[in-house]
Amino acid sequence: MRLLEVVMKQCKRLRELGPDEYLGTSIKRCPLRIEHVVVKGHRVERLTMPCSKCVLAKLYRSTYLIGTPTLTSEGEIRFIVVENRAVRKIFQEHKEDLVSVKQVDPRQVYLTPRQRQVLALLASGEASNISQVSRHLNISKPAALKLVRNALRKLARKYMHIE
């Protein structure tokens, strides 16, 4: 399975907005539609995009989106998708909207069972620090620290696109 990190320009309706006016993207499953949440004046509005024109909706129908699409500091939308033939076709149709497409190693995105276990320990309150994690898993403190750090890095990369 090949994963692609995609950076694309915002749709035309969103390009008119300032960077502080965009709050996020919401994907509604039934019926499929993309809603961009924006600030207009002193109120929050949802801009619903027609599915036939929205690149994200086309990708959502054709493949899996990993994590949540986020907005970069340059005003572009970044997300991770699973590559397939339909995705390549959509990219060909919308070349002008793409800023970059690069392959991502799945090991940088998905958590291992052990990383899920350590995050569950921390989230449930069974362990509140690295010493307790190391005791609970019967590993050294440096190994526990590395396990937690790598798990948090993957989560940040997946959901916030922080390197």
Backbone as a printed PyTorch tensor [residue, N CA C, xyz], in Angstrom:
tensor([[[  0.8370,  -1.1700,   0.0000],
         [  0.0000,   0.0000,   0.0000],
         [  0.8900,   1.2440,   0.0000]],

        [[  0.6120,   2.1370,  -0.9230],
         [  1.3880,   3.3730,  -1.0230],
         [  0.5520,   4.5350,  -0.5220]],

        [[  1.1730,   5.3420,   0.3220],
         [  0.5200,   6.5310,   0.8410],
         [  1.1360,   7.7610,   0.1930]],

        [[  0.2990,   8.7410,  -0.1030],
         [  0.7620,   9.9780,  -0.7110],
         [  0.3700,  11.1560,   0.1720]],

        [[  1.3350,  12.0250,   0.4230],
         [  1.0360,  13.2840,   1.0990],
         [  0.7800,  14.3160,   0.0130]],

        [[ -0.4050,  14.9090,   0.0420],
         [ -0.8370,  15.8240,  -1.0020],
         [ -0.9690,  17.2280,  -0.4120]],

        [[ -0.4120,  18.1870,  -1.1230],
         [ -0.6070,  19.5950,  -0.7850],
         [ -1.2570,  20.2220,  -2.0040]],

        [[ -2.4230,  20.8320,  -1.7840],
         [ -3.1360,  21.4200,  -2.9150],
         [ -3.6510,  22.8120,  -2.5550]],

        [[ -3.9330,  23.5820,  -3.5840],
         [ -4.5060,  24.9040,  -3.3770],
         [ -5.9200,  24.7470,  -2.8520]],

        [[ -6.3520,  25.7380,  -2.1240],
         [ -7.7360,  25.7400,  -1.6640],
         [ -8.6580,  25.9440,  -2.8590]],

        [[ -9.9080,  25.5380,  -2.7120],
         [-10.8730,  25.7660,  -3.7850],
         [-11.0990,  27.2720,  -3.9490]],

        [[-11.6360,  27.6550,  -5.0750],
         [-11.7580,  29.0720,  -5.4260],
         [-12.5230,  29.8770,  -4.3920]],

        [[-13.5580,  29.2930,  -3.8040],
         [-14.3440,  30.0180,  -2.7960],
         [-13.5260,  30.3010,  -1.5490]],

        [[-12.6030,  29.4000,  -1.2160],
         [-11.8000,  29.5930,  -0.0120],
         [-10.6190,  30.5290,  -0.2450]],

        [[-10.1460,  30.6270,  -1.4730],
         [ -9.0110,  31.5050,  -1.7660],
         [ -9.3390,  32.9710,  -1.5150]],

        [[-10.6270,  33.3150,  -1.5920],
         [-11.0460,  34.6910,  -1.3590],
         [-10.9700,  35.0700,   0.1070]],

        [[-10.9100,  34.0630,   0.9930],
         [-10.8770,  34.3110,   2.4310],
         [ -9.4650,  34.6000,   2.9090]],

        [[ -9.3630,  35.3030,   4.0060],
         [ -8.0720,  35.5150,   4.6460],
         [ -7.6720,  34.2740,   5.4150]],

        [[ -6.3820,  34.1230,   5.7500],
         [ -5.9320,  32.9070,   6.4360],
         [ -6.5480,  32.7290,   7.8200]],

        [[ -6.9180,  33.8100,   8.4760],
         [ -7.4970,  33.6880,   9.8120],
         [ -8.9940,  33.4020,   9.7730]],

        [[ -9.5890,  33.3680,   8.5860],
         [-11.0190,  33.1110,   8.4590],
         [-11.3400,  31.6240,   8.2780]],

        [[-10.3610,  30.8030,   7.9120],
         [-10.5830,  29.3710,   7.6820],
         [-10.4120,  28.6190,   8.9910]],

        [[-11.4330,  27.8440,   9.3950],
         [-11.3650,  27.0980,  10.6500],
         [-11.1530,  25.6070,  10.4510]],

        [[-11.5490,  25.0610,   9.3080],
         [-11.3570,  23.6350,   9.0850],
         [-12.3010,  23.0730,   8.0450]],

        [[-12.1630,  21.7720,   7.8110],
         [-12.9540,  21.0700,   6.8150],
         [-13.7010,  19.9380,   7.4870]],

        [[-14.9450,  19.7650,   7.1120],
         [-15.7820,  18.7030,   7.6450],
         [-16.2970,  17.8740,   6.4720]],

        [[-16.2240,  16.5530,   6.5880],
         [-16.7070,  15.6670,   5.5320],
         [-17.9620,  14.9780,   6.0480]],

        [[-19.0740,  15.2050,   5.3880],
         [-20.3440,  14.5780,   5.7490],
         [-20.5400,  13.3670,   4.8490]],

        [[-20.8460,  12.2290,   5.4390],
         [-20.8930,  10.9820,   4.6850],
         [-22.1810,  10.7860,   3.8950]],

        [[-23.3170,  11.1230,   4.4490],
         [-24.5560,  10.7400,   3.7950],
         [-25.5190,  11.9170,   3.7450]],

        [[-25.7840,  12.5460,   2.6490],
         [-25.1120,  12.3740,   1.3610],
         [-23.7240,  13.0150,   1.4280]],

        [[-22.8070,  12.5170,   0.6140],
         [-21.4280,  12.9730,   0.6580],
         [-21.3360,  14.4410,   0.2590]],

        [[-20.7820,  15.2400,   1.1620],
         [-20.5290,  16.6400,   0.8400],
         [-19.3810,  17.1460,   1.7050]],

        [[-18.6950,  18.1430,   1.1990],
         [-17.5810,  18.7520,   1.9070],
         [-18.0500,  20.1000,   2.4360]],

        [[-17.8380,  20.3390,   3.7270],
         [-18.1580,  21.6290,   4.3180],
         [-16.8840,  22.2460,   4.8560]],

        [[-16.6340,  23.4760,   4.4460],
         [-15.5080,  24.2260,   4.9850],
         [-16.0690,  25.2020,   6.0020]],

        [[-15.5390,  25.1840,   7.2140],
         [-16.0180,  26.0500,   8.2760],
         [-15.1680,  27.3170,   8.2620]],

        [[-15.8290,  28.4680,   8.1270],
         [-15.1280,  29.7470,   8.0070],
         [-15.7670,  30.7810,   8.9230]],

        [[-15.0160,  31.8340,   9.2100],
         [-15.5130,  32.9610,   9.9890],
         [-15.8380,  34.0870,   9.0310]],

        [[-17.0710,  34.5550,   9.0870],
         [-17.5040,  35.6990,   8.2780],
         [-17.9790,  36.7620,   9.2420]],

        [[-17.2340,  37.8460,   9.3510],
         [-17.5970,  38.8820,  10.3140],
         [-17.4550,  38.3540,  11.7240]],

        [[-18.5750,  38.2930,  12.4470],
         [-18.5600,  37.7880,  13.8220],
         [-19.2980,  36.4670,  13.9640]],

        [[-19.5530,  35.7840,  12.8650],
         [-20.2540,  34.5090,  12.9540],
         [-19.5170,  33.4280,  12.1620]],

        [[-19.7750,  32.1950,  12.5430],
         [-19.1590,  31.0440,  11.8840],
         [-20.1450,  30.5160,  10.8390]],

        [[-19.6500,  30.2650,   9.6320],
         [-20.4850,  29.7440,   8.5520],
         [-19.8740,  28.4740,   7.9930]],

        [[-20.7180,  27.6790,   7.3560],
         [-20.2670,  26.4750,   6.6640],
         [-20.4820,  26.6740,   5.1780]],

        [[-19.3970,  26.5760,   4.4200],
         [-19.4950,  26.6490,   2.9670],
         [-19.5790,  25.2200,   2.4490]],

        [[-20.6990,  24.8440,   1.9120],
         [-20.8730,  23.4930,   1.3820],
         [-20.5010,  23.4950,  -0.0890]],

        [[-19.6010,  22.5960,  -0.4490],
         [-19.1100,  22.5330,  -1.8170],
         [-19.8580,  21.4360,  -2.5780]],

        [[-20.2310,  21.6960,  -3.8370],
         [-20.8470,  20.6250,  -4.6320],
         [-19.8470,  19.4990,  -4.8710]],

        [[-20.2790,  18.2850,  -4.6420],
         [-19.3690,  17.1400,  -4.7230],
         [-18.7770,  16.9290,  -6.1120]],

        [[-19.4650,  17.3740,  -7.1350],
         [-18.9460,  17.1480,  -8.4790],
         [-17.7050,  17.9990,  -8.7560]],

        [[-17.5270,  19.0860,  -8.0120],
         [-16.4100,  19.9900,  -8.2670],
         [-15.2920,  19.8860,  -7.2290]],

        [[-15.5820,  19.3600,  -6.0500],
         [-14.6040,  19.3620,  -4.9630],
         [-13.6230,  18.1860,  -5.1040]],

        [[-12.3500,  18.4880,  -5.1500],
         [-11.3130,  17.4600,  -5.2840],
         [-11.3210,  16.5250,  -4.0730]],

        [[-11.4950,  17.0890,  -2.8720],
         [-11.5260,  16.2510,  -1.6740],
         [-12.6820,  15.2560,  -1.7270]],

        [[-13.8330,  15.6780,  -2.1970],
         [-14.9780,  14.7590,  -2.3010],
         [-14.6930,  13.6500,  -3.2980]],

        [[-14.0690,  13.9940,  -4.4120],
         [-13.7140,  12.9720,  -5.4040],
         [-12.7330,  11.9630,  -4.8100]],

        [[-11.7330,  12.4550,  -4.0930],
         [-10.7540,  11.5640,  -3.4670],
         [-11.4230,  10.7110,  -2.3870]],

        [[-12.3200,  11.3190,  -1.6420],
         [-12.9950,  10.6040,  -0.5600],
         [-13.8160,   9.4430,  -1.1060]],

        [[-14.3950,   9.6080,  -2.3030],
         [-15.1580,   8.5390,  -2.9360],
         [-14.2510,   7.4460,  -3.5010]],

        [[-13.0130,   7.8030,  -3.8410],
         [-12.1320,   6.8950,  -4.5760],
         [-11.0990,   6.1770,  -3.7240]],

        [[-10.8140,   6.6840,  -2.5300],
         [ -9.7400,   6.1170,  -1.7230],
         [ -9.9720,   6.4580,  -0.2620]],

        [[ -8.9860,   6.1450,   0.5800],
         [ -9.0430,   6.4680,   1.9930],
         [ -8.2380,   7.7320,   2.2500]],

        [[ -8.8130,   8.6650,   2.9930],
         [ -8.0650,   9.8060,   3.4900],
         [ -7.5780,   9.4410,   4.8810]],

        [[ -6.2910,   9.6030,   5.1260],
         [ -5.6990,   9.2520,   6.4050],
         [ -5.6250,  10.5210,   7.2450]],

        [[ -6.2380,  10.5030,   8.4080],
         [ -6.2310,  11.6880,   9.2580],
         [ -7.2090,  12.7370,   8.7400]],

        [[ -6.9680,  13.9750,   9.0990],
         [ -7.8500,  15.0820,   8.7560],
         [ -7.1150,  16.0660,   7.8710]],

        [[ -7.7550,  16.5620,   6.8060],
         [ -7.1050,  17.6130,   6.0040],
         [ -6.8360,  18.8330,   6.8710]],

        [[ -5.6580,  19.4240,   6.7220],
         [ -5.2970,  20.6020,   7.5020],
         [ -4.8570,  21.7240,   6.5710]],

        [[ -4.8690,  22.9180,   7.0920],
         [ -4.4640,  24.0940,   6.3440],
         [ -3.0300,  24.4560,   6.7170]],

        [[ -2.1670,  24.6570,   5.7210],
         [ -0.7810,  25.0370,   5.9930],
         [ -0.7050,  26.5320,   6.2370]],

        [[  0.4410,  26.9980,   6.6910],
         [  0.6210,  28.4320,   6.9310],
         [  0.5840,  29.2320,   5.6310]],

        [[  0.8130,  28.5630,   4.4960],
         [  0.7550,  29.2330,   3.1940],
         [ -0.6630,  29.2580,   2.6240]],

        [[ -1.6330,  28.7090,   3.3680],
         [ -3.0160,  28.7090,   2.9080],
         [ -3.3650,  27.5600,   1.9810]],

        [[ -2.6040,  26.4890,   2.0260],
         [ -2.8760,  25.3140,   1.1940],
         [ -3.4160,  24.1910,   2.0680]],

        [[ -4.1270,  23.2570,   1.4680],
         [ -4.6940,  22.1340,   2.2070],
         [ -3.7690,  20.9340,   2.0590]],

        [[ -3.4640,  20.2800,   3.1880],
         [ -2.5540,  19.1310,   3.2030],
         [ -3.2850,  17.9240,   3.7850]],

        [[ -3.1100,  16.7560,   3.1490],
         [ -3.7250,  15.5340,   3.6230],
         [ -2.9620,  14.3380,   3.0780]],

        [[ -3.2590,  13.1510,   3.6120],
         [ -2.6180,  11.9080,   3.1820],
         [ -3.6920,  10.9900,   2.6300]],

        [[ -3.4270,  10.3950,   1.4550],
         [ -4.3650,   9.4700,   0.8210],
         [ -3.6560,   8.1670,   0.4680]],

        [[ -4.4550,   7.1240,   0.3020],
         [ -3.9370,   5.8490,  -0.1920],
         [ -3.9910,   5.9120,  -1.7110]],

        [[ -2.8650,   5.6340,  -2.3550],
         [ -2.7810,   5.7490,  -3.8090],
         [ -3.4610,   4.5690,  -4.4960]],

        [[ -4.1770,   4.8710,  -5.5710],
         [ -4.7290,   3.8570,  -6.4620],
         [ -4.9280,   4.4900,  -7.8410]],

        [[ -5.4560,   3.7240,  -8.7680],
         [ -5.6240,   4.2170, -10.1460],
         [ -6.5680,   5.4170, -10.2100]],

        [[ -7.6530,   5.3800,  -9.4470],
         [ -8.6200,   6.4790,  -9.4420],
         [ -7.9880,   7.7700,  -8.9210]],

        [[ -7.1300,   7.6490,  -7.9170],
         [ -6.4420,   8.8270,  -7.3650],
         [ -5.5330,   9.4430,  -8.4200]],

        [[ -4.7880,   8.6110,  -9.1350],
         [ -3.9070,   9.1380, -10.1900],
         [ -4.7210,   9.8570, -11.2650]],

        [[ -5.8980,   9.3150, -11.5970],
         [ -6.7660,   9.9460, -12.6030],
         [ -7.2700,  11.3070, -12.1010]],

        [[ -7.6710,  11.3700, -10.8490],
         [ -8.1380,  12.6400, -10.2700],
         [ -7.0140,  13.6640, -10.2580]],

        [[ -5.8020,  13.2250,  -9.9370],
         [ -4.6550,  14.1360,  -9.9410],
         [ -4.3830,  14.6620, -11.3480]],

        [[ -4.5430,  13.8240, -12.3650],
         [ -4.3580,  14.2720, -13.7460],
         [ -5.3930,  15.3290, -14.1210]],

        [[ -6.6400,  15.1310, -13.6840],
         [ -7.7090,  16.0830, -13.9990],
         [ -7.5250,  17.4270, -13.2990]],

        [[ -6.8910,  17.4190, -12.1370],
         [ -6.7720,  18.6330, -11.3220],
         [ -5.3140,  19.0260, -11.0910]],

        [[ -4.4830,  18.8890, -12.1110],
         [ -3.0570,  19.2270, -11.9930],
         [ -2.8370,  20.6490, -11.5080]],

        [[ -3.6630,  21.5730, -11.9950],
         [ -3.4650,  22.9910, -11.6750],
         [ -3.7090,  23.2920, -10.1990]],

        [[ -4.4630,  22.4350,  -9.4990],
         [ -4.7410,  22.6550,  -8.0770],
         [ -3.6910,  22.0430,  -7.1530]],

        [[ -2.8740,  21.1190,  -7.6850],
         [ -1.8900,  20.4250,  -6.8520],
         [ -0.6220,  21.2460,  -6.7010]],

        [[ -0.1400,  21.3430,  -5.4860],
         [  1.1350,  22.0090,  -5.2230],
         [  2.2350,  20.9610,  -5.1780]],

        [[  2.0080,  19.8790,  -4.4210],
         [  2.9850,  18.7930,  -4.3730],
         [  2.3000,  17.4840,  -3.9920]],

        [[  2.8810,  16.3940,  -4.4780],
         [  2.4430,  15.0480,  -4.1390],
         [  3.7100,  14.2460,  -3.8940]],

        [[  3.8610,  13.7110,  -2.6880],
         [  5.0510,  12.9060,  -2.4140],
         [  4.6620,  11.6530,  -1.6490]],

        [[  5.4210,  10.6080,  -1.8820],
         [  5.1510,   9.3270,  -1.2400],
         [  5.5990,   9.3750,   0.2170]],

        [[  4.7960,   8.7390,   1.0880],
         [  5.0800,   8.6950,   2.5180],
         [  5.1990,   7.2340,   2.9290]],

        [[  6.1800,   6.9370,   3.7530],
         [  6.3520,   5.5830,   4.2690],
         [  5.2390,   5.2960,   5.2840]],

        [[  4.4650,   4.2150,   5.1010],
         [  3.3810,   3.9050,   6.0450],
         [  3.8560,   3.7690,   7.4880]],

        [[  5.1100,   3.3870,   7.6810],
         [  5.6310,   3.2610,   9.0500],
         [  5.7160,   4.6040,   9.7450]],

        [[  5.7230,   5.7010,   8.9700],
         [  5.7360,   7.0370,   9.5650],
         [  4.3330,   7.5050,   9.9370]],

        [[  3.3120,   6.7920,   9.4770],
         [  1.9340,   7.2370,   9.6720],
         [  1.1740,   6.3500,  10.6560]],

        [[  1.2810,   5.0330,  10.5080],
         [  0.4910,   4.1220,  11.3250],
         [  1.2020,   3.7590,  12.6120]],

        [[  0.4330,   3.6630,  13.6900],
         [  0.9820,   3.2620,  14.9840],
         [  1.1160,   1.7460,  15.0480]],

        [[  2.2000,   1.2870,  15.6590],
         [  2.3760,  -0.1340,  15.8960],
         [  1.4840,  -0.5490,  17.0700]],

        [[  1.2250,  -1.8440,  17.2520],
         [  0.4200,  -2.2740,  18.4060],
         [  1.0280,  -1.8280,  19.7410]],

        [[  2.3410,  -1.8550,  19.8300],
         [  3.0060,  -1.4420,  21.0730],
         [  2.8240,   0.0590,  21.3180]],

        [[  2.8870,   0.8580,  20.2560],
         [  2.6760,   2.2980,  20.4040],
         [  1.2310,   2.5870,  20.8010]],

        [[  0.2800,   1.8400,  20.2450],
         [ -1.1200,   2.0050,  20.6450],
         [ -1.2880,   1.6500,  22.1150]],

        [[ -0.5830,   0.6030,  22.5510],
         [ -0.6770,   0.1640,  23.9380],
         [ -0.1620,   1.2450,  24.8850]],

        [[  0.9680,   1.8510,  24.5540],
         [  1.5400,   2.8640,  25.4380],
         [  0.6610,   4.1190,  25.4750]],

        [[  0.0800,   4.4990,  24.3510],
         [ -0.8190,   5.6540,  24.3460],
         [ -2.0980,   5.3670,  25.1250]],

        [[ -2.5790,   4.1270,  25.0470],
         [ -3.7620,   3.7460,  25.8260],
         [ -3.4600,   3.7950,  27.3200]],

        [[ -2.2520,   3.3820,  27.7120],
         [ -1.8440,   3.4620,  29.1160],
         [ -1.8590,   4.9090,  29.6030]],

        [[ -1.3000,   5.7840,  28.8000],
         [ -1.2330,   7.1940,  29.1870],
         [ -2.6220,   7.8370,  29.1840]],

        [[ -3.4390,   7.5040,  28.2080],
         [ -4.7740,   8.1000,  28.1050],
         [ -5.7050,   7.6210,  29.2130]],

        [[ -5.5740,   6.3620,  29.6100],
         [ -6.4630,   5.8080,  30.6320],
         [ -6.0610,   6.2290,  32.0420]],

        [[ -4.8550,   6.7370,  32.1920],
         [ -4.3890,   7.1390,  33.5080],
         [ -3.6710,   6.0340,  34.2590]],

        [[ -3.5290,   4.8470,  33.6480],
         [ -2.8030,   3.7560,  34.3040],
         [ -1.3390,   4.1170,  34.5000]],

        [[ -0.8230,   4.9460,  33.5970],
         [  0.5490,   5.4380,  33.7170],
         [  0.5080,   6.9350,  33.4580]],

        [[  1.1830,   7.6850,  34.3250],
         [  1.1450,   9.1340,  34.1560],
         [  2.5060,   9.7320,  33.8070]],

        [[  3.5440,   8.8930,  33.8070],
         [  4.8720,   9.3750,  33.4230],
         [  5.6800,   8.2270,  32.8160]],

        [[  6.8660,   8.5580,  32.3450],
         [  7.7060,   7.5700,  31.6560],
         [  8.1220,   6.4350,  32.5900]],

        [[  8.3890,   6.7370,  33.8410],
         [  8.7750,   5.6840,  34.7950],
         [  7.6680,   4.6510,  34.9490]],

        [[  6.4330,   5.1200,  35.0570],
         [  5.3150,   4.1900,  35.2020],
         [  5.0830,   3.3870,  33.9210]],

        [[  5.2920,   4.0190,  32.7680],
         [  5.1650,   3.3000,  31.4950],
         [  6.2070,   2.1920,  31.4270]],

        [[  7.4590,   2.5220,  31.8010],
         [  8.5320,   1.5200,  31.7320],
         [  8.2640,   0.3550,  32.6870]],

        [[  7.7580,   0.6530,  33.8900],
         [  7.4360,  -0.4230,  34.8390],
         [  6.2780,  -1.2850,  34.3390]],

        [[  5.2570,  -0.6410,  33.8090],
         [  4.0710,  -1.3730,  33.3510],
         [  4.3950,  -2.2780,  32.1740]],

        [[  5.2820,  -1.8430,  31.2680],
         [  5.6290,  -2.6250,  30.0770],
         [  6.8880,  -3.4660,  30.2570]],

        [[  7.5310,  -3.3570,  31.4110],
         [  8.7600,  -4.0940,  31.6940],
         [  9.8750,  -3.7700,  30.7080]],

        [[ 10.0730,  -2.4880,  30.4520],
         [ 11.1520,  -2.0390,  29.5740],
         [ 11.9140,  -0.9270,  30.2820]],

        [[ 13.0700,  -0.5800,  29.7450],
         [ 13.8760,   0.4720,  30.3600],
         [ 13.2260,   1.8400,  30.1350]],

        [[ 13.6310,   2.8250,  30.9290],
         [ 13.0960,   4.1880,  30.7750],
         [ 13.4400,   4.7890,  29.4100]],

        [[ 14.6870,   4.6180,  28.9210],
         [ 14.9660,   5.1540,  27.5860],
         [ 14.1070,   4.5110,  26.4880]],

        [[ 13.8490,   3.2040,  26.6110],
         [ 13.0050,   2.5290,  25.6230],
         [ 11.5660,   3.0440,  25.7090]],

        [[ 11.0700,   3.2850,  26.9230],
         [  9.7160,   3.8160,  27.1070],
         [  9.6200,   5.2240,  26.5420]],

        [[ 10.6430,   6.0300,  26.7870],
         [ 10.6560,   7.3990,  26.2690],
         [ 10.6470,   7.3990,  24.7450]],

        [[ 11.4490,   6.5310,  24.1390],
         [ 11.5080,   6.4380,  22.6840],
         [ 10.1680,   5.9780,  22.1100]],

        [[  9.5340,   5.0300,  22.7730],
         [  8.2400,   4.5130,  22.3410],
         [  7.1720,   5.6110,  22.3700]],

        [[  7.1180,   6.3610,  23.4580],
         [  6.1440,   7.4520,  23.5870],
         [  6.4340,   8.5430,  22.5670]],

        [[  7.6930,   8.9200,  22.4400],
         [  8.0740,   9.9950,  21.5060],
         [  7.7220,   9.6330,  20.0630]],

        [[  8.0250,   8.4060,  19.6500],
         [  7.7160,   7.9830,  18.2830],
         [  6.2080,   7.9270,  18.0430]],

        [[  5.4540,   7.4680,  19.0310],
         [  3.9950,   7.4080,  18.8900],
         [  3.4220,   8.8150,  18.7500]],

        [[  3.8930,   9.7450,  19.5640],
         [  3.3930,  11.1200,  19.4840],
         [  3.8110,  11.7940,  18.1850]],

        [[  5.0120,  11.4950,  17.7000],
         [  5.4490,  12.0390,  16.4030],
         [  4.5410,  11.5730,  15.2770]],

        [[  4.2040,  10.2730,  15.2960],
         [  3.3310,   9.7390,  14.2570],
         [  1.9500,  10.3930,  14.3150]],

        [[  1.4270,  10.5650,  15.5110],
         [  0.1280,  11.2200,  15.6410],
         [  0.1820,  12.6600,  15.1310]],

        [[  1.2390,  13.3570,  15.4760],
         [  1.3800,  14.7420,  15.0090],
         [  1.5140,  14.7900,  13.4910]],

        [[  2.2800,  13.8730,  12.9240],
         [  2.4480,  13.8230,  11.4710],
         [  1.1290,  13.4900,  10.7820]],

        [[  0.3690,  12.5750,  11.3760],
         [ -0.8830,  12.1240,  10.7630],
         [ -1.9860,  13.1810,  10.8540]],

        [[ -2.1380,  13.8010,  12.0150],
         [ -3.2700,  14.6880,  12.2250],
         [ -2.9390,  16.1650,  12.1090]],

        [[ -1.6950,  16.5190,  12.3300],
         [ -1.3480,  17.9430,  12.2970],
         [ -0.2960,  18.2530,  11.2550]],

        [[  0.2650,  17.2420,  10.6530],
         [  1.2980,  17.3780,   9.6310],
         [  2.4940,  18.1760,  10.1400]],

        [[  2.9460,  17.7980,  11.3370],
         [  4.1420,  18.3840,  11.9260],
         [  5.2740,  17.4140,  11.7040]],

        [[  6.3850,  17.8990,  11.2070],
         [  7.5290,  17.0080,  10.9250],
         [  8.3420,  16.7410,  12.1420]]])
